[in-house]
Amino acid sequence: MPGRVLIYGGTGGIGAATARLLRARGYELHLVARDESRLAVLAQELGAAFTTGDVTSADVFTRATQAASGGGAIAGLVYAVGTINLKPLGRLEESDFEQDFRINALGAARAVQAALASLRAGDEPSSVVLFSTVAVSQGFASHASISMAKGAVEGLTLALAAELAPKVRVNAIAPSLTRTNLAKGLVANETVANGIAQMHPLPRLGTPEDIAALAAFLIADAPWMTGQIIGVDGGRSTLRPKG
């Protein structure tokens, strides 16, 4: 077996799609999420172990790492946890900024910190995959809190990639809007969803599988990649649609 991968946000659209791809590649999985009933169903489907918990509670990282590693090595860690909190600056409370930072950036740091000994324990370098957003590089209205938090994830990615090389590779994916349950408030109205899709040179919204394909690649097939922030965004971060 290629090894074990610890996936936070395992029942989310991107986390679950990544888990399925990695399981098909022969990886053992340990999934982490809040909803135990959904988690148990997915874990049974994939033959995975799991830990139930919320990433705003510090103990979940210790529990998940101990359960996933059994005191041994972890081949990869995917932190597919996030928020979509879109409000104009004037409507944002301090609690919004704190919650977005805690879930997106601090949670990612805690997840890697808790697993660090296990990530370093293998014979081959392990791989960490974090998640940013296209909004960090592009600048969108009503994105102040989430862009600030995800910007911190990008800084964390570069810092950890430098600090943990060569034993641990650290990269981040920066998607554009993707059809997941987390984004259902934005994509439920097809007229609105189609309007957003047309802002992309490849004029559709992302799917979990679009993003998961890169996450699985970074875990399994990218031994000379670290410290990269990679857009999977239909071209939105670098191109402008014709017309």
C-alpha positions as CSV (number, residue, x, y, z in Angstrom):
1,M,0.0,0.0,0.0
2,P,1.3,3.5,-0.8
3,G,0.6,4.7,2.8
4,R,-2.1,6.5,4.8
5,V,-3.5,9.9,4.1
6,L,-5.3,12.0,6.8
7,I,-8.1,14.1,5.2
8,Y,-9.8,16.8,7.2
9,G,-13.2,17.8,5.7
10,G,-13.6,14.2,4.5
11,T,-17.3,14.4,3.9
12,G,-17.2,17.7,2.0
13,G,-17.4,17.8,-1.8
14,I,-13.7,18.2,-2.4
15,G,-12.6,16.1,0.6
16,A,-14.8,13.1,-0.4
17,A,-13.8,13.3,-4.1
18,T,-10.1,13.4,-3.1
19,A,-10.6,10.4,-0.8
20,R,-12.2,8.4,-3.5
21,L,-9.3,9.1,-5.9
22,L,-6.7,8.3,-3.4
23,R,-8.5,5.1,-2.3
24,A,-8.5,4.0,-6.0
25,R,-4.8,4.5,-6.0
26,G,-4.4,2.2,-3.1
27,Y,-3.9,4.6,-0.2
28,E,-5.3,3.9,3.2
29,L,-7.5,6.7,4.5
30,H,-8.4,8.4,7.8
31,L,-11.2,10.9,7.5
32,V,-12.2,13.7,9.8
33,A,-15.5,15.6,9.8
34,R,-18.2,16.9,12.1
35,D,-21.2,14.8,11.0
36,E,-20.6,11.3,12.4
37,S,-23.5,9.7,10.4
38,R,-22.3,11.0,7.1
39,L,-18.7,10.2,8.0
40,A,-19.5,6.6,9.0
41,V,-21.3,6.0,5.6
42,L,-18.4,7.4,3.6
43,A,-15.8,5.5,5.7
44,Q,-17.7,2.3,5.2
45,E,-17.8,2.9,1.4
46,L,-14.0,3.5,1.2
47,G,-12.9,1.1,3.9
48,A,-11.5,4.0,5.8
49,A,-11.1,4.8,9.5
50,F,-12.4,8.1,10.9
51,T,-12.4,10.6,13.7
52,T,-15.4,12.8,14.4
53,G,-14.7,16.3,15.5
54,D,-14.8,20.1,14.8
55,V,-11.6,21.9,13.7
56,T,-12.4,24.7,16.0
57,S,-11.6,22.3,18.9
58,A,-7.9,21.8,19.3
59,D,-8.2,18.3,20.6
60,V,-9.5,17.0,17.3
61,F,-6.1,17.3,15.7
62,T,-4.3,15.2,18.4
63,R,-7.1,12.6,18.3
64,A,-7.1,12.3,14.5
65,T,-3.3,12.2,14.2
66,Q,-3.0,9.5,16.9
67,A,-5.7,7.4,15.3
68,A,-4.4,7.8,11.8
69,S,-0.8,7.1,12.5
70,G,-0.9,4.5,15.2
71,G,2.5,6.0,16.2
72,G,3.9,5.4,12.7
73,A,4.1,7.4,9.4
74,I,1.5,9.4,7.6
75,A,2.1,9.7,3.8
76,G,-0.1,12.7,3.3
77,L,-2.4,15.3,4.9
78,V,-5.2,17.1,3.1
79,Y,-6.9,20.0,4.9
80,A,-10.1,20.4,2.8
81,V,-11.9,22.6,5.4
82,G,-13.2,26.0,4.6
83,T,-15.8,28.7,4.9
84,I,-17.6,31.0,2.4
85,N,-18.5,34.1,4.4
86,L,-19.3,36.9,2.0
87,K,-20.3,40.2,3.5
88,P,-19.4,43.9,2.8
89,L,-16.8,45.2,5.1
90,G,-19.3,47.3,7.0
91,R,-21.3,44.2,7.9
92,L,-18.4,42.1,9.1
93,E,-18.1,41.6,12.9
94,E,-14.9,40.8,14.7
95,S,-16.3,37.3,15.2
96,D,-16.6,36.8,11.4
97,F,-12.9,37.5,11.0
98,E,-11.9,35.3,13.9
99,Q,-14.1,32.4,12.8
100,D,-12.8,32.5,9.2
101,F,-9.2,32.6,10.4
102,R,-9.7,29.9,13.0
103,I,-11.3,27.4,10.5
104,N,-9.2,28.1,7.4
105,A,-5.7,29.2,8.6
106,L,-5.3,28.3,12.2
107,G,-6.9,24.9,11.6
108,A,-4.5,24.1,8.8
109,A,-1.5,25.1,10.9
110,R,-2.8,22.9,13.8
111,A,-3.4,20.0,11.6
112,V,0.1,20.0,10.2
113,Q,1.6,20.7,13.6
114,A,-0.2,17.8,15.2
115,A,0.9,15.4,12.4
116,L,4.4,16.7,12.0
117,A,6.3,13.8,13.6
118,S,4.2,11.3,11.6
119,L,4.7,13.2,8.4
120,R,8.4,13.1,8.9
121,A,8.5,9.5,9.9
122,G,8.3,7.8,6.5
123,D,11.2,6.7,4.2
124,E,9.9,8.9,1.4
125,P,8.8,12.6,1.7
126,S,5.2,13.1,2.7
127,S,2.8,15.6,1.2
128,V,0.5,18.3,2.6
129,V,-2.3,19.9,0.6
130,L,-3.9,23.0,1.8
131,F,-6.6,25.2,0.2
132,S,-6.8,28.9,-0.7
133,T,-9.1,30.6,-3.2
134,V,-8.9,32.6,-6.4
135,A,-10.2,35.6,-4.5
136,V,-6.8,36.1,-2.8
137,S,-5.1,36.9,-6.0
138,Q,-8.0,38.6,-7.8
139,G,-9.7,40.7,-5.2
140,F,-13.5,40.4,-5.1
141,A,-16.0,42.6,-3.3
142,S,-17.5,41.2,-0.1
143,H,-14.6,38.8,0.3
144,A,-12.6,40.7,2.9
145,S,-12.8,38.1,5.7
146,I,-12.4,35.0,3.7
147,S,-9.7,36.5,1.5
148,M,-7.8,37.6,4.6
149,A,-8.0,34.1,6.0
150,K,-7.1,32.3,2.8
151,G,-4.2,34.7,2.2
152,A,-2.9,33.5,5.5
153,V,-3.1,30.0,4.2
154,E,-0.9,30.9,1.2
155,G,1.6,32.5,3.5
156,L,1.5,29.4,5.7
157,T,2.0,27.1,2.7
158,L,5.2,28.9,1.7
159,A,6.6,29.1,5.2
160,L,6.0,25.4,5.9
161,A,7.3,24.3,2.5
162,A,10.6,26.1,3.4
163,E,10.8,24.9,6.9
164,L,9.8,21.3,6.4
165,A,11.8,20.5,3.3
166,P,13.0,17.9,2.3
167,K,10.9,15.5,4.5
168,V,7.5,17.2,3.9
169,R,6.2,18.8,0.7
170,V,3.6,21.5,1.2
171,N,1.4,23.0,-1.6
172,A,-2.0,24.7,-1.8
173,I,-4.8,24.7,-4.3
174,A,-6.7,27.9,-5.1
175,P,-10.0,27.1,-6.7
176,S,-12.7,29.3,-8.2
177,L,-16.3,28.7,-7.3
178,T,-17.0,25.0,-7.2
179,R,-20.3,23.2,-7.0
180,T,-20.2,21.8,-3.4
181,N,-22.6,21.9,-0.5
182,L,-20.5,24.7,1.0
183,A,-21.2,26.8,-2.0
184,K,-24.9,25.8,-2.4
185,G,-26.1,29.3,-1.3
186,L,-24.2,30.8,-4.3
187,V,-25.1,28.2,-7.0
188,A,-28.7,27.2,-6.1
189,N,-30.0,29.9,-8.4
190,E,-29.0,28.7,-11.9
191,T,-29.2,32.2,-13.4
192,V,-26.7,33.5,-10.9
193,A,-24.6,30.4,-11.2
194,N,-24.5,30.7,-15.0
195,G,-23.6,34.4,-14.7
196,I,-20.6,33.6,-12.5
197,A,-19.7,30.7,-14.9
198,Q,-19.5,33.1,-17.8
199,M,-16.8,35.1,-16.0
200,H,-14.4,32.2,-16.6
201,P,-12.6,31.7,-19.9
202,L,-13.6,28.0,-19.5
203,P,-17.3,29.0,-18.9
204,R,-18.5,26.7,-16.2
205,L,-18.2,26.3,-12.4
206,G,-15.8,23.9,-11.0
207,T,-16.7,20.4,-9.8
208,P,-15.3,18.6,-6.7
209,E,-13.6,16.2,-9.1
210,D,-11.8,19.1,-10.9
211,I,-10.2,20.1,-7.6
212,A,-9.7,16.6,-6.2
213,A,-7.7,15.6,-9.3
214,L,-5.0,18.0,-8.4
215,A,-5.1,17.2,-4.7
216,A,-4.6,13.5,-5.4
217,F,-1.8,14.4,-7.9
218,L,0.0,16.5,-5.2
219,I,-0.2,13.6,-2.8
220,A,0.7,10.8,-5.1
221,D,2.6,12.1,-8.2
222,A,4.4,15.3,-7.5
223,P,7.7,14.4,-5.8
224,W,9.5,17.6,-7.0
225,M,6.8,20.1,-6.2
226,T,6.6,22.1,-3.0
227,G,5.8,25.7,-2.0
228,Q,3.3,26.2,-4.9
229,I,-0.1,27.9,-4.9
230,I,-1.9,26.4,-7.9
231,G,-5.1,27.7,-9.4
232,V,-7.8,25.3,-10.5
233,D,-10.1,28.1,-11.6
234,G,-11.2,27.9,-15.2
235,G,-8.6,30.5,-16.1
236,R,-10.2,33.2,-13.9
237,S,-7.0,34.1,-12.1
238,T,-4.9,34.9,-15.2
239,L,-7.2,35.3,-18.2
240,R,-10.2,37.3,-19.2
241,P,-13.1,35.9,-21.4
242,K,-13.3,37.2,-24.9
243,G,-15.8,40.0,-25.5
